[in-house]
Amino acid sequence: MKKNLVLLFTLLSVSAISLSACNKQEGQGGEVQPQFKVTIELNDVEGEFDTHTETQNSYLNDTYDSIDKYGKGSSENSKPNSLTLSWSISDSELDLTGLKLTLFEKGLELGSDTQVPVATYLLDKDATSTTITNLKVGKDYSWSITAIAGEKQHSSRHSDFSTKDGVARFINIDGLSNVRDCGGWTGLDGKKIKQGLLYRGEEFNKQNNGRTGSSASDYHYDPSKASATDPYGQKISETGIKTVVNELQLKTEVDIRGYETFDWENRINYSPAECGGLVGELPDGSKDPEQGVVKLIDEVDYVICPVHTNRDKLYYDSYGKTACKNFFSMLADKNRLPLYFHCAQGKDRTGFLATLFQALLGCSKEDILRDYLLSNMGKTGSVSISKITSNYNYVDYFLEGKEVSTQGGVKYQAVGETIAERAYNYLLDCGLTASQLDAIRNTFLEE
């Protein structure tokens, strides 16, 4: 964190800039000169901005197993704080037609102090403030306002601010709960996991309750059979879709719903009823030949990668391993990132893959369990520490290295002295290559 940044600023300090009218041309240093005269005053941000709410901070500063004091899955506490940026504009020689706020993140390039634009907001010409959400934790930002008069523009100075460092980057996608970045946690060799590449959360589209039987003919969505109290339809709002496309810039949505204990091959090759009737690309790139691809968001690839709901088969039977191989193969492909994965509520099946991802990257047992329990901050139902430790034997398998057994009495024990080694060796056994796993670590861990 640069010491000469926002700690010296106060919310009431205002810097004015008023430049003479001139033609658009490159000045010294390559900066673009303004095209008309206007005064733009930015109100600087005071101190470090904390993206976490008071409730979130209280839990993050407490022991990981204290979640019940702060959230039980019944109240909405999974949204981050929003930062309000404000300004004033006066003395314009031309009638303004609009404003543009550009948000920059500093140092995105390794060893660089460059400012890279990460978001642009088009605003009404009379706007004097706006709110910014989904900021990363522990990062340096700057912002500027551009006044627009037809084809002419005039940009203000940059105003700097920083966000408070910490773990758990909560994400606000309108219409959804329990969404967060998988980055921000500390992994191998003390390196942080990069933010902005992998997101976890709940479903974009509601489950389909139209399937009433247990045969292949019941897999396809039938609106006439859908429940009136929980009909098929999208859960994410149109505003949320704009966040996904323009702000998070997702390339891939991985839907891990859809597993049934019967007829696995049919289940993943046709529209899974639990996926709300949507048809997606399969991890190998193939599609349902009868229906093609039907998805909610045109700009985002939709991939169906079913994961077991049965904890006894979650990771060590052939279908469980296939799901892990398919999912982590996508993480090894940079063209798939940023990627969002979800089950129905983003707790258990999603929690399993998040656990395995964080284990591979070398996170501690405490941080992995804390992230799992953070789902209690959303309105998605409760997950208790006792349920995890007593019911989910993959916690013993990966995090503790203990011998575990299935309900049928078959015993398994992970290979490796550390959490990271056990996860690495397990994924090799699933069929991933060492080069793929190394690529994931290189992609997701900061230098």
C-alpha positions, 0 to 999 in steps of 0.5 A, a space after each residue: 500500500 503506497 503511503 503517499 496516497 489517500 491517508 493524506 486526503 480529507 473528504 472536504 478537500 476539493 481540488 479545482 481544475 480549469 483549463 483554457 479551450 484548445 483543440 484536441 491534441 497530444 501534449 507532453 507526456 502523451 496526455 490528451 488536452 481538453 477541447 473546451 473550458 469547464 471547471 471540474 471539482 472532485 471531492 477526494 475520498 478520506 482514508 482507506 475505504 472499507 468494502 466490508 460492513 460492520 457485521 462482516 468485519 465482526 465475523 472476519 475478526 472473530 474465530 472462524 467457527 463463530 459464524 452463528 453470532 453473525 449470520 444464519 442464512 436468513 438475513 442479507 449480509 452478503 453485500 459489500 459496502 458501496 463507495 459514493 464519489 462526488 464532484 461539481 461542475 461549473 463555468 462550462 463554455 458549452 452545454 454539456 450532453 453527458 458525463 463519464 466516470 472512469 475508474 482506474 486500478 493501479 499497478 495491474 501490470 507486474 512491477 508497474 505503477 500504471 493506471 489501468 481503466 477497469 470500469 466506465 460509468 456513463 452518467 446524466 449531465 447534471 449528476 453530481 455523485 454516483 456509487 461504486 460497488 464491488 471494489 477489490 480489497 487492498 487495492 489502489 484506485 483512482 477516478 476521473 470525471 469527463 465532461 462531454 459536450 457533443 463530440 468534445 470532451 474535457 477530463 478532470 484530474 485523477 483522484 486517488 483512493 485505496 481500499 482496506 486490505 483483508 480477506 473475503 471480497 463480497 460481490 453485489 449482483 442484483 437479484 442474487 445473494 451469497 456471491 463473492 470472489 474466490 480471491 483475496 485469501 493467502 495461499 502458497 508461499 504467502 502469496 495472495 490469490 488474485 481477485 477478479 478471476 473466479 467467483 462463486 455464488 448462487 444460481 442465475 436462473 431458478 431451479 425447474 420444479 416441472 420434473 415430476 418423474 425419474 426417467 430421461 423423458 422428464 429431464 426437459 423443462 415443461 412449464 405446465 408442470 412447474 410449481 406456481 410458488 417457485 416457477 421456472 425463471 431467472 433470478 438475476 435481474 437485468 441490472 445484475 446482468 449488466 454487472 456481470 457483463 460490464 463490470 465483472 466481465 465474466 466469460 464463463 458461467 459454470 452451472 454445477 447443478 443437475 446431478 442425479 443418481 440415475 442415468 448420468 450420461 443422459 443427465 448431462 447431455 440433455 437439459 437438466 431439470 434442476 438447471 431450469 430448462 437451460 441447455 449449455 455447452 458441456 465441458 468438452 465443448 459438445 452440445 445437445 444436438 437437438 436443442 443447441 444452447 439456450 442460456 440467459 446471458 448472450 455474452 457469457 458462455 454457459 457450461 453444465 458441469 454437474 457435481 454430486 449432491 450425495 456427500 458419499 460420492 462427492 469426490 471419489 467415485 468416477 463421476 465425482 472425479 470427472 466433474 473435478 477434472 472438467 471444472 479444473 480443466 476450465 480453470 487452467 484455460 485463461 480464455 475461460 476467465 473470469 469464471 462464475 460457478 454455482 449450484 443452487 444456493 452456492 453453499 455445498 456443491 459450490 463450497 466443495 469446489 471452492 474448498 478444493 480450489 483453495 486447497 490446491 492454492 495452499 490456503 489454510 484450513 481455517 481460511 477455507 472453513 471460514 470462506 465456506 461458512 461465509 455463505 451464512 451471510 446470505 439469504 440461502 439457508 444455514 451452514 453450520 461448522 458441525 454439519 461440515 465437520 461431521 457430514 462432509 468427509 472431504 474435510 477430513 480427507 483434504 484438510 486433515 489428511 485423515 482416512 475416510 470411508 464411504 457408506 459402503 465401507 471402502 476406505 480412502 486416504 489422500 496422498 501428501 503431507 500438506 493440504 496443497 499436496 493432497 489436493 494436487 495429488 487428488 486432482 492428478 488422480 482425477 486425470 488433470 496433468 501437472 502442467 494444468 495444475 501448475 498453470 492454475 497456480 501460476 494464473 491465480 497466485 500473485 507474484 
